[in-house]
């Protein structure tokens, strides 16, 4: 498994974009919509094949017959780290998740979705994603020098060899530390 992206949830993209810009000195770029989940996003490059996703409920989306991911159906409060994803090949669905296929423009992927809509272990357990073909959202984003320094997750064990991912044990909050134009920032 390899780190792919981290998600920041917000009540709206405007609120989340203002919140990120105030902290990082960078405004996220347009991403797209997720019709399957009734959400939309904005993105920031974290370097090749990595990105930060700001995600919120799409107010133009029709009602869904399933819960939205990242617990967005009941999300309230300020923007915060809501989950993360790792690339996995072959893609395997952990218990309580289903593999769904999605496309947008030249992008095609398969991702594990939590059946309950709540991210496993409060977002600490990563979603798994497999990009079909060679395209990746990171290829379409401007590299503005923002990088993942650390992602501290309250897990005891995870099969990932990325030294930036720190397993802190249960009971600790998930923390994202980025470096970039505003220096080192922890969210």
N, C-alpha and C positions, 0 to 999 in steps of 0.2 A: 504494500500500500504506500502511496505517495500523497503528500499534502496537495490539494487542488484549490480549495477556496474556503473562506470563512464568511458567514452570514451575520449581518447586523439587522435586526428587526426593528421596525418603526411603525407608528400609527399611520404615517403617510410618508411618501417619498420626499416631499418638500421638507417636512420636519426632520427627517433623517439626514437629508443632504445638508441642511443648515447645521445640524449637530456635528456631522463629520467635518465639514469645512471649518467650523470653529476650533476643532481639535487638531486637525491634520494640515490645515492650510490648503487643502485641495478639495475641489467640488467634483463629486462622482459624475461619470459620463453615462449617457443613455445606454440602457441594456435592452430590455424587452419585456414581453408578457409571457406568463405561464398559464395558458387557458385551462389546463388540467387542474391547476391548483387555485385559480382565481387570484393570482398575484402578479406583480410586476416589479422590476428592479432597476437599479442604477449600479454601475461598476467602477472599480478602481484597479488598475494593474498593480500586482505585487511582484512583477518580474515575469520572466518566461514561464508560461503554463501555470500561473498562480494569480488569483485575484481576490478582491474583497467585494462582496455582494451586499448591497443595501436592499432589503426586501420589505414589501408592505402589501396589504390587500389592495387589489385593483378595484377602485370604486365603479368601474365600467363593466366588471365581470358579472355574469349571471350567477344566481344562487347555485351552490354546489350540493351534491348529494353525499359528499365526503368531507371530513375535516381538512382544513388547510394545514400545510406543514408549518413548522416553527411555532406551533401553538398560536398562530395569528388570529384565530377566531376569538380568542379571549385575551389577546395582547393589550396591555395598557401600560402607561408610564413612559419614561424616556427611552430613546433607542438604546439597545444593548446587544451584546454578542448573544446570538440565539442558537448557533450551531456551526458545524463545519463539515467539509466533505473531503474524502480521500479518493484518489483514483485507484481502482482495483481491477486486475485482470487475471483470471476470469472473474466477472462480477458475481458476488454471492450475497444473497439476502439473509441478514441475521434474523433470528426469531422476532416476530411482531412487525416485520416489514414486508413490502411487496416491491418487485421490480417493475418500473414503469418506463416506457419509451417516450421520448419527446424530440421535437425538432423546432428550429427557428432559423429561417434563412439557410445559411450554409452549415449551421450547427446541428448535429444529431447526437443524442446521448441516451443512455439508460441509467436510471438512478433508483436507489432504494428509498421508498417512502414509508414512514411510520404509519401503520394502520390506524392508530388513534389520533394522528395529527400532532401529537406531542413528541418532541424530539427525545430519543432515548437518553435517560439520565440527565435531563434538563439541557440537552444539547451537547453534553460532554462526549457521548458516543457518536462518532462521525457517521454521516451518511456515506454510502459508497456510490461512486459514479464511474461510468466507462464512456469515454467519448468515442463515437463511431467515426472512423476516418482520421484525417490529420488535423482537422480544424479544431480550434479551442477559443473560448472567449478572449483569452489573453492575447491572441494574435491580432485582435481588433481594437485593443486599447492602447492609448499613449502611455509610454513608460515615463513616469514623472518622478522616479526615484524612490517611491514608497516600497518598503520591503517588510516582510514578516521577520521579526526578531525572535519572538517567542509566542507560543500558544500554550498556556497553562490549563490543563484539563483535569477535573477531579475524577480520575480513573486510577485504578491500581495496576492495570495491565492493558496493553494494546500492542499489536504486532506492527510497529512502524519504526523505521530506522532513522527518522529525521530528528536530529539533535535539537531542533527548534521547538519540537513538541515535548512539553514537560508534563509528566504524569505526577500529579500532586496528591493523589489519594482522595478518597471520598470526604465530603464535608467542606471542601474549599471551593471558592468561587472560580468560575472560568474567567481567565484574563487573556486579552490579546494585546501584545506589545508590538508596535510598528516603529520603524525608523524611516525618516523622510525629511522633507523640507522644514518641518516644524521640530525636528530633532526626534528624540525617543518619546513616544506617547503610549500610555497604557489605557486601554478601554475595558 
